[in-house]
């Protein structure tokens, strides 16, 4: 019988994390009488036994707040932690400390709120350590396999669309080419949906390598048709056809598969078109701020559903959205996979039908 659960947030910041924590805590205490232990800063808190016992008062008033009251951390692999021993840096597997921490607190199930890397580590904890885990997917890139939507995504799309709206006026006034670079390492969902919502002329995503000449041609065609300015929305991971992962300049860091995406594009477009080109890198503005109503609702649905499946004894699963219905999927089916844009899917076809160019 479950009496006490743990909860943690890990990976990149994301609107809706506090909302999900709130849903887990309120549902666990109000509906089932569970105790809830929150671990600080993701897997580091589990390794270092940094925790807080969460009460209803701790989650009051956090529904609309960005960030996470538990803290989070990027690039922390509990199976390969660099430690300093006698002046030398060595890599150690510290996952056994997570097992000890959970036993110390009598945790019957751990709720992991995170993205692809967080879920990958959770799967290893399940398979190698036998830890009961339920995962909640969050990411602004919407790249988690097995769910139609992750919370945080729609807020990021709203932010990017608002930025496009702002860029329209200066682009039109100065007859410029304006490039907006948004997050998206291997999945172009933010650029695709914000580009459609904001009326972009060109959308560049990682799934469709672009030909710089065709991008320039698309701009000229619109100028010849009477449009005096151009809006390009691109993912950070978008790359020209002749640039590959093997010869890029990112040093193997997949956080930015093609370093300087928008700067490279702007330089090449000015060379080819002689048109004044400016770039805006939206960056971490996409991760901050209050979650949209959609993301508040989705994060709440995920949090409540995670506790419900724990009560049913259904561990090793991730809650997900499937055709607007909240369901769950085995974590092992999610780990190591990414949800990417289907290049012949509905959203890409809609954009093409609206005259959007993808540079292919």
Beta strands, then each sheet from edge to edge (+ up, - down):
strand 1: 4-9
strand 2: 35-39
strand 3: 51-54
strand 4: 81-85
strand 5: 88-92
strand 6: 109-114
strand 7: 133-137
strand 8: 177-182
strand 9: 202-204
strand 10: 230-235
strand 11: 277-281
strand 12: 317-322
strand 13: 325-330
sheet 1: 3+ 2- 1- 6- 7- 12- 13+
sheet 2: 4+ 5-
sheet 3: 9+ 10+ 8+ 11+
end
